[in-house]
Amino acid sequence: MFRFKQFSVDQTDCAMKINTDGVLLAALLVSETPKRIIDIGTGTGVIALMLAQRFENAALTGIELDEKAVKTAKKNFSESSFLSRVEAYSGPFQSYFVAEQEPVDLIVSNPPFFIDALKSPNKQKEIAKHADMSFFDDLLLAAKTFLKQSGELWLILPPDTAQKVLIAAEKFDFHLHLMIRLKSFESSQEHRHIISLSKQKRQVHETQFVIYSGPGQYSAQYREALKDFFINF
């Protein structure tokens, strides 16, 4: 059980536990007043719950392929104060968007991102961690079809995968709007990129985010980003 300031997250039966990638995506995402948000690959539901806390008027759906994780996410949603605004969908996101025709403001995902890599012998972890470019093509097509004209697709990815997705995004008329380059330490190589893709071509903003100021010490930047969520901040 991971306890946040306004909710708790049970991680039972989830291949992907709460991690820095997910909480930073939810904390650093920029949007004004979204009404409808889709979290693809919701896992424990932590991103959906953090966004429910941030955007009080938003309705959220967490989509998850792993049936065990869906049960856990539903439990976490039901035990939160955001129950009336969050729901879990069991199945592939492609099926969800066939059934659900309502346009959305935001699609967010901390997706499987190991492309052309050695797959895990654990099937549950393989689903959670591995994808090929067809996954991202389907994701971009869904975003193109169901995002509002002003909507955005937010992803967190390793730099090499992010570059592949940005190239693929051009086929679907998506434009990079914002990139946050994540580093463990000031002197470290970037290990994740948070990207925001938009249907509208706008000025591109790029920023850098450093997680640690020293061994075992979170940076002021990280503490500021997570202060509304983590009990020890």
TORKOLDO-104379 format. One record per residue (C-alpha): x, y, z; residue in three letters; residue number from 1. Coordinates in nm, 3 decimals. Example, Ala and Ser with C-alpha at 12.3 -4.5 7.8 and 13.67 -1.06 7.14 Angstrom:
<atoms>
[atom [1.230 -0.450 0.780] 'ALA' 1]
[atom [1.367 -0.106 0.714] 'SER' 2]
</atoms>
This chain:
<atoms>
[atom [0.000 0.000 0.000] 'MET' 1]
[atom [0.140 0.339 -0.105] 'PHE' 2]
[atom [-0.018 0.630 0.082] 'ARG' 3]
[atom [-0.050 0.972 -0.077] 'PHE' 4]
[atom [-0.184 1.286 0.091] 'LYS' 5]
[atom [-0.537 1.247 -0.050] 'GLN' 6]
[atom [-0.560 0.878 -0.146] 'PHE' 7]
[atom [-0.391 0.540 -0.113] 'SER' 8]
[atom [-0.284 0.294 -0.383] 'VAL' 9]
[atom [-0.284 -0.082 -0.337] 'ASP' 10]
[atom [-0.029 -0.238 -0.576] 'GLN' 11]
[atom [-0.140 -0.601 -0.536] 'THR' 12]
[atom [-0.123 -0.810 -0.857] 'ASP' 13]
[atom [0.015 -0.521 -1.065] 'CYS' 14]
[atom [0.322 -0.597 -1.274] 'ALA' 15]
[atom [0.413 -0.230 -1.288] 'MET' 16]
[atom [0.440 -0.080 -0.941] 'LYS' 17]
[atom [0.424 0.290 -0.863] 'ILE' 18]
[atom [0.735 0.448 -1.011] 'ASN' 19]
[atom [0.896 0.783 -1.077] 'THR' 20]
[atom [0.786 0.784 -1.442] 'ASP' 21]
[atom [0.416 0.765 -1.364] 'GLY' 22]
[atom [0.406 1.016 -1.082] 'VAL' 23]
[atom [0.613 1.271 -1.275] 'LEU' 24]
[atom [0.393 1.240 -1.583] 'LEU' 25]
[atom [0.086 1.310 -1.368] 'ALA' 26]
[atom [0.252 1.591 -1.174] 'ALA' 27]
[atom [0.417 1.773 -1.465] 'LEU' 28]
[atom [0.135 1.751 -1.720] 'LEU' 29]
[atom [0.011 2.098 -1.810] 'VAL' 30]
[atom [-0.355 2.165 -1.889] 'SER' 31]
[atom [-0.604 2.433 -1.796] 'GLU' 32]
[atom [-0.952 2.287 -1.743] 'THR' 33]
[atom [-0.981 1.939 -1.897] 'PRO' 34]
[atom [-1.322 1.778 -1.865] 'LYS' 35]
[atom [-1.247 1.430 -2.001] 'ARG' 36]
[atom [-0.917 1.243 -1.951] 'ILE' 37]
[atom [-0.815 0.893 -2.063] 'ILE' 38]
[atom [-0.524 0.712 -1.894] 'ASP' 39]
[atom [-0.404 0.426 -2.115] 'ILE' 40]
[atom [-0.228 0.146 -1.929] 'GLY' 41]
[atom [-0.354 0.267 -1.592] 'THR' 42]
[atom [-0.203 -0.021 -1.389] 'GLY' 43]
[atom [-0.264 0.065 -1.023] 'THR' 44]
[atom [-0.461 0.373 -1.129] 'GLY' 45]
[atom [-0.210 0.612 -0.972] 'VAL' 46]
[atom [-0.190 0.851 -1.269] 'ILE' 47]
[atom [-0.569 0.870 -1.296] 'ALA' 48]
[atom [-0.598 0.939 -0.922] 'LEU' 49]
[atom [-0.331 1.210 -0.929] 'MET' 50]
[atom [-0.502 1.378 -1.223] 'LEU' 51]
[atom [-0.839 1.351 -1.048] 'ALA' 52]
[atom [-0.684 1.537 -0.755] 'GLN' 53]
[atom [-0.535 1.803 -0.981] 'ARG' 54]
[atom [-0.838 1.860 -1.204] 'PHE' 55]
[atom [-1.146 1.869 -0.984] 'GLU' 56]
[atom [-1.397 1.895 -1.269] 'ASN' 57]
[atom [-1.252 1.619 -1.486] 'ALA' 58]
[atom [-1.397 1.272 -1.546] 'ALA' 59]
[atom [-1.129 1.005 -1.592] 'LEU' 60]
[atom [-1.116 0.658 -1.739] 'THR' 61]
[atom [-0.822 0.428 -1.672] 'GLY' 62]
[atom [-0.783 0.164 -1.945] 'ILE' 63]
[atom [-0.593 -0.154 -1.862] 'GLU' 64]
[atom [-0.529 -0.478 -2.051] 'LEU' 65]
[atom [-0.418 -0.684 -1.750] 'ASP' 66]
[atom [-0.729 -0.818 -1.574] 'GLU' 67]
[atom [-0.558 -0.846 -1.234] 'LYS' 68]
[atom [-0.442 -0.486 -1.254] 'ALA' 69]
[atom [-0.794 -0.375 -1.351] 'VAL' 70]
[atom [-0.933 -0.528 -1.032] 'LYS' 71]
[atom [-0.670 -0.347 -0.828] 'THR' 72]
[atom [-0.734 -0.015 -1.004] 'ALA' 73]
[atom [-1.110 -0.048 -0.949] 'LYS' 74]
[atom [-1.046 -0.109 -0.579] 'LYS' 75]
[atom [-0.819 0.194 -0.557] 'ASN' 76]
[atom [-1.075 0.411 -0.737] 'PHE' 77]
[atom [-1.363 0.289 -0.521] 'SER' 78]
[atom [-1.177 0.366 -0.199] 'GLU' 79]
[atom [-1.081 0.718 -0.305] 'SER' 80]
[atom [-1.276 1.041 -0.265] 'SER' 81]
[atom [-1.278 1.069 -0.646] 'PHE' 82]
[atom [-1.502 0.764 -0.696] 'LEU' 83]
[atom [-1.774 0.959 -0.878] 'SER' 84]
[atom [-1.525 1.078 -1.141] 'ARG' 85]
[atom [-1.293 0.783 -1.206] 'VAL' 86]
[atom [-1.362 0.447 -1.367] 'GLU' 87]
[atom [-1.161 0.152 -1.496] 'ALA' 88]
[atom [-1.208 -0.017 -1.833] 'TYR' 89]
[atom [-1.084 -0.374 -1.883] 'SER' 90]
[atom [-0.948 -0.442 -2.230] 'GLY' 91]
[atom [-0.741 -0.289 -2.509] 'PRO' 92]
[atom [-0.772 0.085 -2.565] 'PHE' 93]
[atom [-0.863 0.016 -2.928] 'GLN' 94]
[atom [-1.184 -0.157 -2.813] 'SER' 95]
[atom [-1.265 0.122 -2.569] 'TYR' 96]
[atom [-1.254 0.387 -2.839] 'PHE' 97]
[atom [-1.480 0.179 -3.066] 'VAL' 98]
[atom [-1.747 0.178 -2.795] 'ALA' 99]
[atom [-1.686 0.529 -2.659] 'GLU' 100]
[atom [-1.745 0.810 -2.908] 'GLN' 101]
[atom [-1.722 1.110 -2.676] 'GLU' 102]
[atom [-1.429 1.339 -2.767] 'PRO' 103]
[atom [-1.171 1.385 -2.492] 'VAL' 104]
[atom [-0.941 1.664 -2.378] 'ASP' 105]
[atom [-0.639 1.459 -2.273] 'LEU' 106]
[atom [-0.500 1.115 -2.341] 'ILE' 107]
[atom [-0.210 1.026 -2.112] 'VAL' 108]
[atom [0.003 0.714 -2.094] 'SER' 109]
[atom [0.307 0.571 -1.924] 'ASN' 110]
[atom [0.309 0.302 -2.193] 'PRO' 111]
[atom [0.504 -0.018 -2.261] 'PRO' 112]
[atom [0.817 0.121 -2.422] 'PHE' 113]
[atom [1.074 -0.155 -2.472] 'PHE' 114]
[atom [1.079 -0.187 -2.851] 'ILE' 115]
[atom [1.282 -0.465 -3.015] 'ASP' 116]
[atom [1.417 -0.565 -2.673] 'ALA' 117]
[atom [1.450 -0.900 -2.501] 'LEU' 118]
[atom [1.108 -0.982 -2.360] 'LYS' 119]
[atom [1.040 -1.092 -2.005] 'SER' 120]
[atom [0.953 -1.459 -1.942] 'PRO' 121]
[atom [0.685 -1.328 -1.706] 'ASN' 122]
[atom [0.381 -1.274 -1.931] 'LYS' 123]
[atom [0.226 -1.012 -1.705] 'GLN' 124]
[atom [0.548 -0.806 -1.702] 'LYS' 125]
[atom [0.588 -0.853 -2.077] 'GLU' 126]
[atom [0.247 -0.695 -2.138] 'ILE' 127]
[atom [0.329 -0.410 -1.903] 'ALA' 128]
[atom [0.675 -0.330 -2.040] 'LYS' 129]
[atom [0.697 -0.430 -2.407] 'HIS' 130]
[atom [0.541 -0.290 -2.722] 'ALA' 131]
[atom [0.618 -0.251 -3.089] 'ASP' 132]
[atom [0.558 0.048 -3.314] 'MET' 133]
[atom [0.213 -0.081 -3.410] 'SER' 134]
[atom [0.107 -0.005 -3.052] 'PHE' 135]
[atom [0.209 0.358 -3.094] 'PHE' 136]
[atom [0.053 0.379 -3.440] 'ASP' 137]
[atom [-0.277 0.261 -3.291] 'ASP' 138]
[atom [-0.238 0.505 -3.003] 'LEU' 139]
[atom [-0.173 0.796 -3.237] 'LEU' 140]
[atom [-0.468 0.698 -3.456] 'LEU' 141]
[atom [-0.697 0.684 -3.151] 'ALA' 142]
[atom [-0.570 1.023 -3.037] 'ALA' 143]
[atom [-0.619 1.173 -3.384] 'LYS' 144]
[atom [-0.975 1.038 -3.396] 'THR' 145]
[atom [-1.099 1.102 -3.043] 'PHE' 146]
[atom [-0.906 1.400 -2.910] 'LEU' 147]
[atom [-1.076 1.737 -2.936] 'LYS' 148]
[atom [-0.908 1.979 -3.174] 'GLN' 149]
[atom [-0.755 2.149 -2.871] 'SER' 150]
[atom [-0.670 1.817 -2.703] 'GLY' 151]
[atom [-0.326 1.676 -2.627] 'GLU' 152]
[atom [-0.155 1.339 -2.601] 'LEU' 153]
[atom [0.097 1.314 -2.314] 'TRP' 154]
[atom [0.353 1.032 -2.295] 'LEU' 155]
[atom [0.665 0.948 -2.095] 'ILE' 156]
[atom [0.924 0.746 -2.286] 'LEU' 157]
[atom [1.297 0.670 -2.308] 'PRO' 158]
[atom [1.464 0.922 -2.542] 'PRO' 159]
[atom [1.516 0.676 -2.831] 'ASP' 160]
[atom [1.154 0.558 -2.819] 'THR' 161]
[atom [1.033 0.918 -2.792] 'ALA' 162]
[atom [1.217 1.002 -3.113] 'GLN' 163]
[atom [1.055 0.709 -3.294] 'LYS' 164]
[atom [0.713 0.820 -3.171] 'VAL' 165]
[atom [0.776 1.179 -3.282] 'LEU' 166]
[atom [0.861 1.055 -3.632] 'ILE' 167]
[atom [0.547 0.839 -3.636] 'ALA' 168]
[atom [0.338 1.130 -3.508] 'ALA' 169]
[atom [0.404 1.324 -3.827] 'GLU' 170]
[atom [0.199 1.068 -4.023] 'LYS' 171]
[atom [-0.100 1.151 -3.805] 'PHE' 172]
[atom [-0.055 1.528 -3.825] 'ASP' 173]
[atom [0.052 1.562 -3.463] 'PHE' 174]
[atom [0.299 1.828 -3.354] 'HIS' 175]
[atom [0.533 1.837 -3.058] 'LEU' 176]
[atom [0.414 2.102 -2.815] 'HIS' 177]
[atom [0.626 2.040 -2.507] 'LEU' 178]
[atom [0.919 1.821 -2.406] 'MET' 179]
[atom [1.049 1.772 -2.053] 'ILE' 180]
[atom [1.392 1.608 -2.043] 'ARG' 181]
[atom [1.432 1.402 -1.725] 'LEU' 182]
[atom [1.770 1.332 -1.564] 'LYS' 183]
[atom [1.856 1.154 -1.239] 'SER' 184]
[atom [2.136 1.401 -1.157] 'PHE' 185]
[atom [2.252 1.726 -1.312] 'GLU' 186]
[atom [2.550 1.545 -1.464] 'SER' 187]
[atom [2.349 1.242 -1.582] 'SER' 188]
[atom [2.234 1.155 -1.931] 'GLN' 189]
[atom [1.866 1.212 -2.000] 'GLU' 190]
[atom [1.678 0.886 -1.937] 'HIS' 191]
[atom [1.316 0.986 -2.003] 'ARG' 192]
[atom [1.132 1.239 -2.214] 'HIS' 193]
[atom [0.783 1.359 -2.132] 'ILE' 194]
[atom [0.626 1.474 -2.457] 'ILE' 195]
[atom [0.301 1.654 -2.534] 'SER' 196]
[atom [0.160 1.614 -2.884] 'LEU' 197]
[atom [-0.108 1.843 -3.025] 'SER' 198]
[atom [-0.314 1.864 -3.342] 'LYS' 199]
[atom [-0.239 2.235 -3.348] 'GLN' 200]
[atom [0.105 2.355 -3.447] 'LYS' 201]
[atom [0.242 2.581 -3.175] 'ARG' 202]
[atom [0.574 2.700 -3.042] 'GLN' 203]
[atom [0.770 2.410 -2.895] 'VAL' 204]
[atom [0.878 2.445 -2.532] 'HIS' 205]
[atom [1.161 2.231 -2.392] 'GLU' 206]
[atom [1.263 2.212 -2.027] 'THR' 207]
[atom [1.494 1.999 -1.812] 'GLN' 208]
[atom [1.397 1.825 -1.489] 'PHE' 209]
[atom [1.652 1.685 -1.242] 'VAL' 210]
[atom [1.527 1.430 -0.987] 'ILE' 211]
[atom [1.815 1.412 -0.737] 'TYR' 212]
[atom [2.040 1.684 -0.596] 'SER' 213]
[atom [2.271 1.418 -0.452] 'GLY' 214]
[atom [2.277 1.049 -0.355] 'PRO' 215]
[atom [1.949 0.972 -0.179] 'GLY' 216]
[atom [1.844 1.338 -0.187] 'GLN' 217]
[atom [1.554 1.458 -0.398] 'TYR' 218]
[atom [1.601 1.789 -0.575] 'SER' 219]
[atom [1.400 2.099 -0.488] 'ALA' 220]
[atom [1.248 2.066 -0.835] 'GLN' 221]
[atom [1.121 1.715 -0.759] 'TYR' 222]
[atom [0.991 1.811 -0.415] 'ARG' 223]
[atom [0.803 2.106 -0.559] 'GLU' 224]
[atom [0.643 1.890 -0.827] 'ALA' 225]
[atom [0.525 1.623 -0.581] 'LEU' 226]
[atom [0.454 1.829 -0.270] 'LYS' 227]
[atom [0.076 1.807 -0.313] 'ASP' 228]
[atom [0.093 1.427 -0.332] 'PHE' 229]
[atom [0.373 1.275 -0.122] 'PHE' 230]
[atom [0.323 1.268 0.253] 'ILE' 231]
[atom [0.693 1.316 0.331] 'ASN' 232]
[atom [0.724 1.631 0.119] 'PHE' 233]
</atoms>
